Structures are given as structure tokens and as C-alpha cells.
Amino acid sequence: MPEQSELSAEDRKLVTLARATRARTGAAEGAAVRDLDGRTYAAATVDLPSLQVSAIGVCVAMAVASGSKGLEAVVVLGEAQELSANDLAVVKEFAGEDVPVLLGDPRGNLR
């Protein structure tokens, strides 16, 4: 996994957005994605009694609802050591196999 200093400015922006969103909400995970048009979407895990959606799920839903046709990059920050199978399936279904998914801790240190 690359160090944050090795990332492009656009990918560092995703790390910053994911970290800020997670910190602001106190959620388990924060995520940020960049779509094929360069638009970014940031979200946190939703964990309500009647609705549970991962941070990636919220980001992808926002991108789809905005008319996006795919993703260029994904960042997820939280305590998990690996991306859940469901989140990986969502990314692959919407964006394909080759989209980089960067996983990191809550502080933005990538694994």
C-alpha cells in the first residue's frame, strides 16, 4: 500500500475527505470516492435501527443518484483490516475490477 506522501493530490484529497467525514460523525468508517468526471463524494457509515449502510455503500449511492457512470478511486478509513466482501462487490459492480481501493486507519494512515 502506498504511503500518503506517494499519493496523487486527488487521492490525498479523498483521504482527507474520508477522515474528516468519519471524525465529524463519529462513525465506524469514513469513505470517499472520485467518479469518472472527477466529482468526489464522502460519507460515513449509517447505523440506525432501521437502516444500516456502509460508508462505501453511501458513497456509491450518492454517485449513482448523481448520474455517475463509474469510479476512478476509493478510500475507506476505519478499524477494519480488510474491505468487506459486500463493499468490494459494490465497488466492482459499479466501477469494475481495476478501481484502486485504498484502506486505512481512522487517522488516514494507509494499510
LOZA-411179 format. One record per residue: residue number from 1; y, z, x of N, C-alpha, C in turn; chain. Coordinates in pm, 1 decimal. Each point is the difference from the previous one (the first is absolute). Layout:
! LOZA-411179
ATOM     k       n.c2       n.c3       n.c1      ca.c2      ca.c3      ca.c1       c.c2       c.c3       c.c1   c
ATOM   NUM          Y          Z          X          Y          Z          X          Y          Z          X   A
...
//
This chain:
! LOZA-411179
ATOM     k       n.c2       n.c3       n.c1      ca.c2      ca.c3      ca.c1       c.c2       c.c3       c.c1   c
ATOM     1     -117.5        0.0       84.8      117.5        0.0      -84.8      123.3        0.0       88.9   A
ATOM     2      101.5      -78.6      -32.2      118.5       -5.7       84.7       84.2      126.9      -11.5   A
ATOM     3       71.8       30.7      107.1       98.8      106.6       -3.9      117.5      -51.1      -83.2   A
ATOM     4       74.9       92.3      -59.1      112.4      -42.7      -82.4       99.9      -80.8       82.8   A
ATOM     5       18.3       34.3      127.5       94.6      -73.5       84.2      -44.1     -145.0       23.2   A
ATOM     6     -128.0      -30.6      -20.7      -52.0     -135.5       17.7       11.9      -84.8     -126.2   A
ATOM     7       39.8       60.8     -109.9       10.2      -71.4     -127.0      127.2      -83.0       -6.1   A
ATOM     8       -3.4     -102.2      -83.3      121.6      -76.9      -26.0       98.2       88.6      -77.2   A
ATOM     9      124.7      -40.2       -1.2      101.2       74.9      -74.7      -37.0        8.2     -148.4   A
ATOM    10      -57.4     -107.5      -52.8      -38.1       -1.6     -141.7     -112.7       98.9      -28.9   A
ATOM    11      -96.5       11.0       91.7     -109.4       95.2      -19.9       47.2      143.6       20.5   A
ATOM    12       92.9       23.2       92.3       56.7      134.8       17.0       73.4       41.3     -127.2   A
ATOM    13       64.6      -96.8      -64.2       67.6       28.5     -127.2     -100.8       47.7     -104.4   A
ATOM    14     -116.7      -64.0       -4.7     -102.9       43.5      -94.8      -45.0      142.4       28.3   A
ATOM    15      -16.8       34.0      127.6      -38.6      136.9       36.7      106.9       98.4      -47.8   A
ATOM    16      125.2      -33.0       24.0      110.9       87.7      -41.2        3.6       16.1     -151.3   A
ATOM    17      -16.6     -108.6      -72.6        0.6        6.9     -146.3     -115.6       83.9      -53.4   A
ATOM    18     -119.0      -21.0       53.8     -116.7       76.6      -45.0       17.2      148.6       29.7   A
ATOM    19       49.1       31.7      119.3       20.5      140.1       39.0      104.2       66.0      -89.0   A
ATOM    20      112.3      -66.7      -23.6      106.5       57.1      -82.0      -44.3       19.6     -144.7   A
ATOM    21      -73.8      -96.7      -52.4      -47.2       10.8     -138.7      -95.7      116.6      -16.3   A
ATOM    22      -93.6       13.3       93.1      -95.5      111.1       -5.3       71.5      133.7       12.7   A
ATOM    23       93.7       10.2       94.2       72.7      125.1       21.3       84.5       37.2     -121.8   A
ATOM    24       65.2      -98.6      -59.2       87.0       24.9     -115.2      -78.9       50.7     -120.9   A
ATOM    25     -119.0      -50.8      -18.5      -77.9       35.2     -119.5     -100.7      112.1       23.8   A
ATOM    26      -33.8       24.5      126.3     -102.8       99.2       29.9     -139.0      -47.6      -37.3   A
ATOM    27      -17.5     -129.7      -13.6     -128.2      -56.8      -42.0     -100.7       -0.2      114.1   A
ATOM    28     -125.1      -22.3      -34.4     -107.2       -4.5       99.6       16.4     -117.4       95.4   A
ATOM    29       47.6     -112.5      -52.1       18.1     -119.5       82.5      131.2      -69.1      -34.1   A
ATOM    30       53.2      -67.0       99.6      111.5      -91.1      -19.7      -44.4     -135.4       52.1   A
ATOM    31       43.1     -105.0      -64.6      -36.3     -134.9       44.5      121.5      -89.8      -12.6   A
ATOM    32       -2.1     -105.1       79.8      102.0     -104.0      -10.9      -66.5     -133.3       31.9   A
ATOM    33       42.4     -103.0      -69.9      -53.4     -134.3       21.9      116.2      -97.2       10.6   A
ATOM    34      -25.5     -111.7       67.1       95.4     -110.8        5.5      -70.0     -120.9      -60.1   A
ATOM    35       66.5      -63.4      -95.8      -63.8     -115.3      -63.7       32.0     -128.3       76.3   A
ATOM    36      -52.6     -110.6      -47.7       13.8     -127.4       69.0      143.6      -51.7        3.1   A
ATOM    37       86.5       54.6      -85.5      141.5      -37.5       -1.4       84.9       95.9       83.2   A
ATOM    38      -63.6      100.6       64.0       72.5       96.3       80.9       51.9      120.2      -75.5   A
ATOM    39      -28.4        6.9     -130.0       42.0      116.0      -78.7      -91.7      118.1       30.6   A
ATOM    40       57.0      120.4        0.5      -79.9      119.3       27.5       -9.2       87.2     -124.6   A
ATOM    41     -112.3       68.3       -8.7      -26.2       92.5     -109.4      -56.9      126.3       61.0   A
ATOM    42       52.2      114.8      -39.0      -49.8      127.9       50.0      -36.1       87.9     -118.9   A
ATOM    43     -106.4       77.5       15.7      -45.2       84.6     -109.8      -79.8      117.7       53.5   A
ATOM    44      -19.4       95.4      -86.8      -80.8      118.4       30.4     -116.3        7.4      -97.5   A
ATOM    45      -98.8       76.9       36.3     -113.3       25.3      -87.6       49.3       60.1     -131.6   A
ATOM    46      -55.0      -46.0     -110.3       28.6       57.2     -131.7     -123.5       80.2      -39.9   A
ATOM    47       18.9      129.1      -24.0     -112.7       86.5      -36.6       40.5       89.2     -117.0   A
ATOM    48       -5.2      -60.1     -119.1       30.7       70.6     -123.5     -131.1       23.2      -75.4   A
ATOM    49       -2.2       93.7      -93.1     -123.9       21.2      -75.0      -53.8     -126.3      -67.0   A
ATOM    50       89.4      -86.3      -46.8      -46.1     -119.0      -71.4       13.1     -129.2       79.9   A
ATOM    51       46.3        7.1      126.1       17.5     -120.8       79.1      -14.1       31.7      148.5   A
ATOM    52      -93.7      -66.9       65.4      -18.8       13.3      143.9        1.8     -140.1       60.5   A
ATOM    53       95.8      -21.7       91.6       11.7     -128.0       67.9       33.6       27.8      145.4   A
ATOM    54      -68.5      -68.7       89.5       28.4       17.5      142.1      136.1      -61.2       32.8   A
ATOM    55       54.1       37.9      113.5      128.1      -55.0       43.5       -9.0     -152.0       16.0   A
ATOM    56     -110.0      -48.4       57.1      -18.7     -145.0       11.8       -8.0      -64.2     -138.5   A
ATOM    57      -71.1       62.8      -91.0       -9.8      -53.2     -135.6      135.8      -15.4      -65.5   A
ATOM    58       87.7       98.7       19.2      134.3       -8.4      -57.4       78.3     -113.0       66.7   A
ATOM    59       -7.0       -9.7      133.1       71.0     -107.8       71.2      -45.9     -137.2      -46.4   A
ATOM    60     -128.8      -19.5       -9.1      -51.8     -130.3      -42.4       40.1      -27.9     -144.9   A
ATOM    61       -4.6       99.7      -86.1       42.0      -19.6     -139.3      147.3      -40.4       -6.9   A
ATOM    62       84.7       63.2       81.1      142.1      -36.7        1.4       18.4     -142.7       50.0   A
ATOM    63      -73.8      -37.4      103.6       10.9     -135.7       54.3      -44.7     -103.3     -103.6   A
ATOM    64     -112.6       25.3      -64.3      -50.5      -91.8     -102.6      100.5      -11.1     -114.8   A
ATOM    65       53.2      114.6      -44.6       95.0        0.1     -110.8      130.3      -72.0       35.8   A
ATOM    66       28.6      -11.8      129.2      120.0      -70.0       45.9      -23.8     -148.0       25.9   A
ATOM    67     -122.9      -44.6      -22.4      -31.3     -141.0       16.7      -47.5      -38.7      138.2   A
ATOM    68      -30.6       97.4       82.6      -47.5      -28.4      135.2     -134.8      -71.6       -5.2   A
ATOM    69      -22.2      -85.9       99.2     -125.8      -75.0        9.0      -93.5       52.0      107.7   A
ATOM    70       40.6      103.0       76.0      -85.4       55.1      104.2       77.9       91.0       92.1   A
ATOM    71      -68.1       52.7       99.9       59.7       95.2       93.8      -10.8      -49.5      142.7   A
ATOM    72       97.2       41.3       81.4       -2.4      -25.6      144.2      -51.9      120.0       77.3   A
ATOM    73       31.6      121.5      -48.3      -36.6      121.1       74.2       -3.0      119.9      -93.4   A
ATOM    74      -81.0       99.7       39.1      -17.1      122.8      -76.7        1.5      117.7       96.1   A
ATOM    75       69.9      107.9      -38.5       -1.8      125.3       75.5      -34.1      111.5      -97.4   A
ATOM    76      -91.9       87.5       38.6      -36.7      116.6      -80.0        4.9      122.1       90.2   A
ATOM    77       72.2      103.5      -44.0        9.9      123.7       76.0      -51.9      116.1      -83.7   A
ATOM    78      -84.7       82.0       60.5      -56.4      116.4      -66.8     -101.9       65.4       90.6   A
ATOM    79      -81.0       85.5      -57.2      -99.2       74.6       77.9     -132.3      -74.2       16.9   A
ATOM    80      -24.7     -100.4      -81.4     -127.9      -71.1        5.4      -19.8      -68.8      134.5   A
ATOM    81     -121.4        2.0       48.2      -33.3      -63.2      127.5      -31.6     -148.8      -15.3   A
ATOM    82      -24.8      -42.3     -123.1      -26.2     -141.2      -26.5       46.0      -33.2     -140.6   A
ATOM    83       24.6     -126.4      -21.6       42.2      -47.9     -130.2     -116.8        6.1      -97.0   A
ATOM    84       27.4       41.2     -123.4     -108.0        5.9      -99.0      -50.8     -140.2      -29.2   A
ATOM    85     -124.5       -7.9      -41.5      -60.4     -129.0      -32.9       77.2      -68.7     -112.5   A
ATOM    86       46.7       77.0      -96.7       74.8      -56.7     -111.6      132.9      -58.9       47.3   A
ATOM    87       72.8       73.5       85.4      126.8      -51.4       50.8      -21.0     -125.3       84.6   A
ATOM    88     -102.7        0.4       80.7      -30.1     -117.3       81.5      -31.6     -120.5      -89.8   A
ATOM    89      -74.4       23.5     -107.6      -33.1     -107.1      -94.1      125.7      -54.3      -68.2   A
ATOM    90       93.6       87.7      -36.0      124.4      -42.9      -64.0       78.8      -90.4       93.8   A
ATOM    91       13.0       42.2      125.8       73.9      -80.8       97.8      -67.4     -135.0       19.7   A
ATOM    92     -132.1       -0.2       18.5      -71.4     -125.1       22.9        7.5      -92.2     -121.2   A
ATOM    93      -12.2       56.6     -119.0        4.3      -81.8     -121.5      136.3      -65.6      -17.7   A
ATOM    94      105.8       75.3       26.3      134.4      -52.7      -22.4       51.3      -83.2      117.3   A
ATOM    95      -37.6       39.2      122.5       64.9      -59.6      116.4      -94.1      -71.0       96.0   A
ATOM    96     -128.8       17.2      -16.2      -94.4      -65.9       89.6      -50.4       91.2      110.7   A
ATOM    97      -90.6      -54.4       78.9      -69.3       75.6      104.3       84.7       27.1      124.8   A
ATOM    98       99.9      -84.1       24.8       69.6        4.0      128.3      126.7       83.5        1.0   A
ATOM    99       30.3       70.1     -106.7      122.3       80.0       -5.1      -19.7      127.5       81.4   A
ATOM   100       90.5       24.2       97.2      -13.9      122.9       78.5       30.2      122.9      -85.0   A
ATOM   101      -87.1       99.9        9.9       18.1      127.6      -68.0        8.2      106.8      108.3   A
ATOM   102      116.7       61.8       12.1       21.3      104.6       99.3      -11.3      135.0      -68.5   A
ATOM   103      -80.2       87.2       57.6      -25.6      132.5      -55.3       53.7      103.2       96.9   A
ATOM   104       69.7       99.3      -52.8       56.0      102.2       87.4        6.7      136.2      -65.9   A
ATOM   105       41.0       97.3       80.7       14.6      137.0      -51.2      132.6       13.3      -74.0   A
ATOM   106       23.5      115.4      -64.1      123.5       16.4      -78.8      128.9      -18.1       80.3   A
ATOM   107       -4.4       21.1      129.5      119.3      -15.0       83.9       25.6     -144.0       41.9   A
ATOM   108      -92.9      -88.1      -29.2       16.2     -140.3       34.8      -67.4      -39.7      129.0   A
ATOM   109      -79.6       91.7       58.5      -77.8      -34.6      119.2     -121.1      -80.1      -43.6   A
ATOM   110       -8.8     -123.3       46.5     -108.6      -87.2      -43.6     -129.8       35.0       68.8   A
ATOM   111     -111.3      -16.5      -75.4     -133.0       29.6       53.8      -59.0     -124.8       60.4   A
//
